[in-house]
Amino acid sequence: MALSIAHTQLPEASPSIDGELLIAVEDLSLSYGSGKRNKQVLGHINLEIREQEFVAVLGSSGCGKTSLLRILAGYEQLSAGRINVLGKDRVSPNADVGVVFQHANLFPWLSVQNNVQFGLKMKRLPKPQREEIASEIIAQVGLAPFAHYLPYQLSGGMKQRAAIARTLAADPRIMLMDEPFGALDAITRENLQSMLKLIWKNSRRTVFFITHDVDEALFLGTRIIVMNGSPGRIGTDIANPIFEDGGSIASLRKNKEYSFLRESLLERM
Ligand SMILES: Nc1ncnc2c1ncn2[C@@H]1O[C@H](COP(=O)(O)OP(=O)(O)OP(=O)(O)O)[C@@H](O)[C@H]1O
């Protein structure tokens, strides 16, 4: 359900998706260090994410986006408040929550095919099955002709495609993505944005996606969150009313609501 917006205010957070609650965060705070070195980086974070949402997370540098992602991944423990991810109150890294970072951390000694299959081997899937799953996903991300390449033979964009494929191969219920296209040139970035949107449309996998790029957020997010302040908090949380429109960022820019949304989100960062 796309919300039509008045030209003075942004739409509310999405009531349109009625999927299972996968992530619930209540009054979460995070501090790093202790004593004089104690620094609170997140405060009073409240957030619910449901199945099939693509949540794009914007925010100024240092407001705690990555810290929040790390808590959701189980890499960092919250200092106060409550969290529940996939029914668990104590979150630790697990295969149901996949993480993709800005720089692909592929195993340098393994081919694309073996990098993508690696998690499946850990899950003890029989070899023919893991080869089949990996090949299918490698084709989805457009790397079929390069499946036998080693990471050093890949461009930055190809490495990110491989990293996304490796995460998808584990079939996680949630994907946490921290500026996965942040280090890529503009054209490669647009290609990968379109690829990710297509993969999302076909799978409707729940995604938490950090970006600095408002256009990327408007193109990919069914919902957009803006974090700001110090300690960081969620200042804005909206359903993206122009989500369905975008076949590409160029077509998104033709939407009459685009400029208003872009300006409003930039103001809130
Ligand atoms: N391990 C750590 N120990 C101490 N301080 C940290 C640690 N990790 C992050 N910080 C601090 O926490 C704050 C939030 O960092 P974080 O990386 O979460 O922000 P961010 O919004 O993701 O930033 P950016 O957009 O620049 O990536 C920053 O001031 C950072 O210096």
Ligand as a Chemical Component Dictionary entry (heavy atoms), coordinates in Angstrom:
data_LIG
# 
_chem_comp.id                   LIG 
_chem_comp.type                 NON-POLYMER 
_chem_comp.pdbx_formal_charge   0 
_chem_comp.three_letter_code    LIG 
# 
loop_
_chem_comp_atom.comp_id 
_chem_comp_atom.atom_id 
_chem_comp_atom.alt_atom_id 
_chem_comp_atom.type_symbol 
_chem_comp_atom.charge 
_chem_comp_atom.model_Cartn_x 
_chem_comp_atom.model_Cartn_y 
_chem_comp_atom.model_Cartn_z 
_chem_comp_atom.pdbx_ordinal 
LIG N1  N1  N 0 34.764 -0.490 19.144 1  
LIG C1  C1  C 0 34.581 0.801  19.413 2  
LIG N2  N2  N 0 35.110 1.375  20.521 3  
LIG C2  C2  C 0 34.916 2.660  20.808 4  
LIG N3  N3  N 0 34.185 3.495  20.062 5  
LIG C3  C3  C 0 33.629 2.997  18.944 6  
LIG C4  C4  C 0 33.799 1.634  18.554 7  
LIG N4  N4  N 0 33.125 1.416  17.407 8  
LIG C5  C5  C 0 32.573 2.607  17.077 9  
LIG N5  N5  N 0 32.864 3.544  17.993 10 
LIG C6  C6  C 0 32.394 4.939  18.003 11 
LIG O1  O1  O 0 30.975 4.889  18.013 12 
LIG C7  C7  C 0 30.428 5.929  17.220 13 
LIG C8  C8  C 0 29.478 5.321  16.215 14 
LIG O2  O2  O 0 30.222 4.560  15.259 15 
LIG P1  P1  P 0 29.503 3.753  14.089 16 
LIG O3  O3  O 0 30.569 3.154  13.255 17 
LIG O4  O4  O 0 28.488 2.866  14.666 18 
LIG O5  O5  O 0 28.785 4.948  13.311 19 
LIG P2  P2  P 0 28.210 5.002  11.841 20 
LIG O6  O6  O 0 26.956 5.797  11.902 21 
LIG O7  O7  O 0 28.099 3.640  11.277 22 
LIG O8  O8  O 0 29.358 5.811  11.106 23 
LIG P3  P3  P 0 29.760 5.839  9.534  24 
LIG O9  O9  O 0 28.550 6.305  8.803  25 
LIG O10 O10 O 0 30.862 6.839  9.487  26 
LIG O11 O11 O 0 30.186 4.455  9.150  27 
LIG C9  C9  C 0 31.599 6.674  16.603 28 
LIG O12 O12 O 0 31.848 7.827  17.366 29 
LIG C10 C10 C 0 32.750 5.709  16.732 30 
LIG O13 O13 O 0 33.973 6.377  16.899 31 
# 
loop_
_chem_comp_bond.comp_id 
_chem_comp_bond.atom_id_1 
_chem_comp_bond.atom_id_2 
_chem_comp_bond.value_order 
_chem_comp_bond.pdbx_ordinal 
LIG N1  C1  SING 1  
LIG C1  N2  SING 2  
LIG C1  C4  DOUB 3  
LIG N2  C2  DOUB 4  
LIG C2  N3  SING 5  
LIG N3  C3  DOUB 6  
LIG C3  C4  SING 7  
LIG C3  N5  SING 8  
LIG C4  N4  SING 9  
LIG N4  C5  DOUB 10 
LIG C5  N5  SING 11 
LIG N5  C6  SING 12 
LIG C6  O1  SING 13 
LIG C6  C10 SING 14 
LIG O1  C7  SING 15 
LIG C7  C8  SING 16 
LIG C7  C9  SING 17 
LIG C8  O2  SING 18 
LIG O2  P1  SING 19 
LIG P1  O3  DOUB 20 
LIG P1  O4  SING 21 
LIG P1  O5  SING 22 
LIG O5  P2  SING 23 
LIG P2  O6  DOUB 24 
LIG P2  O7  SING 25 
LIG P2  O8  SING 26 
LIG O8  P3  SING 27 
LIG P3  O9  DOUB 28 
LIG P3  O10 SING 29 
LIG P3  O11 SING 30 
LIG C9  O12 SING 31 
LIG C9  C10 SING 32 
LIG C10 O13 SING 33 
# 
